[in-house]
Amino acid sequence: MTEQQIAEHQLPTAPPKASDRRSFSGTSTTQAEALPPDVLADVLKAAIVSHRDMSVLAALLEREGEERRRLLQNLGFDPDAG
């Protein structure tokens, strides 16, 4: 969770536990589960999409289409029939 997300969604915070040895720069903690599920899903999707290489995705989708056509042909279906 970022400070901006915490403020924007008015999320609850708590001081870190003394036993927590993870390294972070903040003075409080917030659980991701404090966000509504749809908002959390949107945050995660945006983070994933921001790191996606569109040329790799396009190549994978093309390969998937070729494999689908080949499989349909092997099963006796015309992949180009509407």
C-alpha positions as semicolon CSV with decimal commas, in nm:
position;residue;x (nm);y (nm);z (nm)
1;M;0,000;0,000;0,000
2;T;0,127;0,344;-0,085
3;E;0,077;0,651;0,131
4;Q;-0,142;0,792;-0,148
5;Q;-0,365;0,482;-0,150
6;I;-0,394;0,491;0,228
7;A;-0,503;0,855;0,220
8;E;-0,726;0,819;-0,087
9;H;-0,920;0,527;0,059
10;Q;-0,896;0,642;0,422
11;L;-0,753;0,306;0,526
12;P;-0,679;0,217;0,888
13;T;-0,317;0,208;0,997
14;A;-0,136;0,055;1,291
15;P;0,218;0,085;1,425
16;P;0,447;-0,196;1,316
17;K;0,483;-0,482;1,562
18;A;0,810;-0,487;1,754
19;S;0,861;-0,846;1,641
20;D;0,830;-0,756;1,271
21;R;1,179;-0,764;1,119
22;R;1,078;-0,668;0,766
23;S;1,243;-0,355;0,635
24;F;1,024;-0,061;0,535
25;S;1,048;0,316;0,558
26;G;0,704;0,397;0,701
27;T;0,598;0,453;1,058
28;S;0,271;0,262;1,025
29;T;0,133;-0,044;0,853
30;T;-0,181;-0,105;0,650
31;Q;-0,315;-0,435;0,528
32;A;-0,398;-0,466;0,159
33;E;-0,714;-0,651;0,261
34;A;-0,843;-0,321;0,400
35;L;-0,926;-0,222;0,042
36;P;-1,257;-0,340;-0,101
37;P;-1,196;-0,648;-0,323
38;D;-1,284;-0,467;-0,647
39;V;-1,046;-0,181;-0,567
40;L;-0,767;-0,421;-0,470
41;A;-0,822;-0,610;-0,798
42;D;-0,797;-0,282;-0,993
43;V;-0,474;-0,185;-0,812
44;L;-0,318;-0,524;-0,885
45;K;-0,432;-0,523;-1,248
46;A;-0,287;-0,175;-1,304
47;A;0,046;-0,282;-1,153
48;I;0,061;-0,590;-1,375
49;V;-0,042;-0,402;-1,691
50;S;0,220;-0,134;-1,627
51;H;0,493;-0,400;-1,650
52;R;0,351;-0,586;-1,950
53;D;0,551;-0,589;-2,274
54;M;0,291;-0,540;-2,545
55;S;0,511;-0,684;-2,822
56;V;0,556;-1,006;-2,623
57;L;0,181;-1,019;-2,557
58;A;0,104;-0,970;-2,927
59;A;0,345;-1,250;-3,023
60;L;0,191;-1,484;-2,765
61;L;-0,163;-1,409;-2,884
62;E;-0,061;-1,473;-3,245
63;R;0,102;-1,803;-3,147
64;E;-0,210;-1,898;-2,950
65;G;-0,426;-1,831;-3,255
66;E;-0,202;-2,043;-3,478
67;E;-0,211;-2,330;-3,228
68;R;-0,590;-2,304;-3,200
69;R;-0,628;-2,322;-3,579
70;R;-0,393;-2,621;-3,597
71;L;-0,579;-2,807;-3,321
72;L;-0,916;-2,741;-3,485
73;Q;-0,783;-2,868;-3,817
74;N;-0,649;-3,183;-3,646
75;L;-0,995;-3,239;-3,500
76;G;-1,157;-3,208;-3,842
77;F;-1,302;-2,860;-3,801
78;D;-1,253;-2,571;-4,039
79;P;-1,104;-2,296;-3,819
80;D;-1,196;-2,030;-4,077
81;A;-1,566;-2,125;-4,094
82;G;-1,792;-1,873;-3,932
